[in-house]
Amino acid sequence: MDNCIFCKIVAKQIPATVLYEDDELMAFNDINPVAPVHFLIIPKKHIASLSHVAAEDAMLLGKMMGLAPKLAEQAGCGLTEDADGSRHGGYKTQINTGPAGGQIVYHLHAHVIGGKK
């Protein structure tokens, strides 16, 4: 998409602090973070929103969600459990869909947010 900022980031036309990249996905820091850890995971394929996901995109969504805990752990937000069962750490994943859902950029993306309660 010509006017999509995330497509331009994928095409390396706009700089970003890239945390992860492969043939299908890219993860980079959010330019307006709401927490100490705040990055986005996007498919390189342009999909406007979660409402535009097709059946053939199911594995891509699974790959996005599988990547979130790995990158969160690398960023220091991994979920840990003590021997007594108490849990520490963690993060939030969020996908905004449509104007009422708070979506601003119309390219599917998952926010991963952590580092504070």
Secondary structure as UniProt FT lines:
FT   TURN            2..3
FT   HELIX           5..10
FT   TURN            11..12
FT   STRAND          18..21
FT   STRAND          25..29
FT   STRAND          37..43
FT   HELIX           50..52
FT   HELIX           55..57
FT   HELIX           58..74
FT   TURN            75..76
FT   STRAND          80..81
FT   TURN            83..84
FT   STRAND          87..88
FT   STRAND          91..94
FT   HELIX           99..101
FT   STRAND          110..114
//
